[in-house]
Amino acid sequence: MKTENVLYTDGHDVTVTSSMLQVKKKWYALSGITKHNFSILPPDRVVCYSLIVLGVLFEIAGAARLIQSDMVSNMYIMDRWVTANQVAVGIGIFLLLIGAVWLMLTKERYAVSITTAEGEKNVIVSERKEYITQIVHALNEAFFARLDNSGSTTMKTRKRDFIVSGR
């Protein structure tokens, strides 16, 4: 049995050897991987922006007194009478703050993306860029080592053309 040269391991879920990529319990043969990438996955910020816009609209409606007193009666909140316009401003501020905080907390995620006969998939996703970069570098080493071991001049020429692209 041939011993595998371990190029990278995080000690838990990911191991890169000279011929295989293991992610959790799934194994990918490097010979079956046609391309691998470092991918940036932008966060979905539509909900954040929607909350901010909705908050601004509530604030404008309340500040401009667009809610008529005959539509909604005044409310008694915490020993005080409050108009519907004041409630609208309060709700607007609340929605605006929630949207802004959520927007600040959303981060880009990074992925190791591979292309096989099954298609393209993100096999490892993390918020830590360095972690994904280490795995991609280990995959580069493994692919280049395979090309060097092949001894073929066409494979060595292909080595120079092999580029791992980032999105």
C-alpha positions as CSV (number, residue, x, y, z in Angstrom):
1,M,0.0,0.0,0.0
2,K,1.3,3.4,-1.0
3,T,1.7,6.0,1.8
4,E,0.0,9.3,1.2
5,N,2.0,12.5,1.6
6,V,-0.2,14.8,3.7
7,L,0.1,18.4,2.4
8,Y,-2.4,20.0,4.6
9,T,-4.8,19.0,7.4
10,D,-6.8,21.1,9.9
11,G,-7.0,18.1,12.2
12,H,-10.7,17.7,11.9
13,D,-12.6,18.0,8.6
14,V,-10.1,18.8,5.8
15,T,-7.1,16.8,4.6
16,V,-5.2,17.4,1.4
17,T,-2.8,14.6,0.3
18,S,-0.8,14.1,-2.9
19,S,-3.7,12.3,-4.6
20,M,-6.9,13.1,-2.6
21,L,-9.0,15.9,-1.0
22,Q,-11.0,14.8,2.0
23,V,-13.8,17.1,3.3
24,K,-15.5,15.6,6.3
25,K,-16.5,12.1,5.2
26,K,-16.3,12.8,1.4
27,W,-13.2,12.0,-0.6
28,Y,-12.4,13.6,-3.9
29,A,-9.6,12.1,-6.1
30,L,-7.4,14.9,-7.5
31,S,-7.4,13.1,-10.8
32,G,-11.2,13.7,-10.9
33,I,-10.9,17.5,-10.1
34,T,-10.6,19.5,-13.3
35,K,-10.4,22.9,-11.7
36,H,-10.2,24.4,-8.3
37,N,-10.8,28.1,-7.2
38,F,-10.7,30.4,-4.3
39,S,-14.2,31.9,-4.4
40,I,-15.6,34.9,-2.6
41,L,-19.2,34.6,-1.6
42,P,-20.8,38.0,-1.1
43,P,-23.5,38.2,1.7
44,D,-27.1,38.6,0.8
45,R,-27.8,42.2,1.9
46,V,-31.3,42.6,0.3
47,V,-33.1,42.1,3.7
48,C,-30.8,44.6,5.4
49,Y,-31.4,47.3,2.7
50,S,-35.2,46.5,2.8
51,L,-35.3,47.1,6.5
52,I,-33.4,50.3,6.2
53,V,-35.7,51.6,3.4
54,L,-38.8,50.5,5.3
55,G,-37.5,52.3,8.4
56,V,-36.9,55.5,6.5
57,L,-40.4,55.3,5.0
58,F,-42.0,54.8,8.5
59,E,-40.0,57.8,9.8
60,I,-41.0,60.0,6.9
61,A,-44.7,59.0,7.3
62,G,-44.6,59.8,11.0
63,A,-42.6,63.0,10.8
64,A,-44.8,64.3,8.0
65,R,-47.9,63.3,10.0
66,L,-49.2,61.3,7.1
67,I,-51.2,59.1,9.4
68,Q,-54.5,60.9,10.1
69,S,-55.9,60.8,13.7
70,D,-59.3,59.6,12.4
71,M,-57.7,56.5,10.9
72,V,-55.9,55.3,14.0
73,S,-56.8,56.5,17.5
74,N,-54.1,57.6,20.0
75,M,-52.6,54.9,22.2
76,Y,-51.8,55.0,25.9
77,I,-48.2,53.6,26.3
78,M,-46.2,53.8,29.5
79,D,-48.4,56.4,31.2
80,R,-48.4,58.6,28.2
81,W,-50.6,59.3,25.2
82,V,-48.9,58.6,21.9
83,T,-50.1,59.4,18.4
84,A,-49.9,57.0,15.5
85,N,-47.4,59.3,13.9
86,Q,-45.1,59.1,16.9
87,V,-45.4,55.3,16.9
88,A,-44.5,55.3,13.2
89,V,-41.4,57.3,13.9
90,G,-40.4,54.9,16.7
91,I,-41.0,51.9,14.5
92,G,-39.0,53.5,11.7
93,I,-36.0,54.2,14.0
94,F,-36.2,50.6,15.3
95,L,-36.3,49.1,11.7
96,L,-33.5,51.4,10.6
97,L,-31.3,50.4,13.5
98,I,-31.9,46.7,13.0
99,G,-31.2,47.0,9.3
100,A,-28.0,49.0,9.9
101,V,-26.6,46.6,12.6
102,W,-27.5,43.6,10.5
103,L,-25.7,45.2,7.5
104,M,-22.6,45.8,9.6
105,L,-22.6,42.2,10.9
106,T,-22.9,40.5,7.5
107,K,-19.5,39.4,6.2
108,E,-18.1,37.9,3.0
109,R,-17.5,34.2,3.1
110,Y,-14.8,32.4,1.2
111,A,-14.9,29.0,-0.4
112,V,-12.8,26.3,-2.0
113,S,-14.7,25.6,-5.2
114,I,-13.9,22.5,-7.3
115,T,-15.1,21.3,-10.7
116,T,-15.6,17.6,-11.2
117,A,-17.6,15.5,-13.7
118,E,-20.6,16.1,-11.4
119,G,-20.2,19.9,-11.8
120,E,-19.0,22.8,-9.8
121,K,-19.5,22.9,-6.0
122,N,-18.2,24.8,-3.0
123,V,-16.8,22.0,-0.9
124,I,-15.4,24.2,2.0
125,V,-16.9,27.5,3.0
126,S,-15.6,29.7,5.8
127,E,-15.5,33.3,7.0
128,R,-11.7,32.9,7.5
129,K,-9.9,33.9,4.3
130,E,-6.5,32.5,5.6
131,Y,-8.0,29.1,6.2
132,I,-9.4,28.8,2.6
133,T,-6.1,30.2,1.2
134,Q,-4.1,27.5,3.0
135,I,-6.3,24.8,1.5
136,V,-6.1,26.2,-2.0
137,H,-2.3,26.4,-1.7
138,A,-2.2,22.8,-0.6
139,L,-4.3,21.8,-3.6
140,N,-1.9,23.7,-5.8
141,E,1.0,21.8,-4.4
142,A,-0.8,18.5,-4.9
143,F,-1.6,19.3,-8.5
144,F,1.9,20.5,-9.3
145,A,3.4,17.4,-7.6
146,R,1.2,15.2,-9.7
147,L,2.3,17.0,-12.9
148,D,6.0,16.7,-11.9
149,N,5.6,13.0,-11.1
150,S,4.0,12.2,-14.5
151,G,7.3,12.8,-16.4
152,S,5.5,13.7,-19.5
153,T,6.7,16.8,-21.4
154,T,3.1,17.7,-22.4
155,M,2.1,17.6,-18.7
156,K,5.1,19.8,-17.8
157,T,4.0,22.3,-20.4
158,R,0.5,22.2,-19.1
159,K,1.9,22.9,-15.6
160,R,2.8,26.4,-16.7
161,D,-0.7,27.0,-18.1
162,F,-2.4,25.8,-14.9
163,I,-3.8,28.8,-13.1
164,V,-6.0,28.8,-10.1
165,S,-8.3,31.8,-10.5
166,G,-10.2,33.8,-7.9
167,R,-13.6,35.2,-8.4
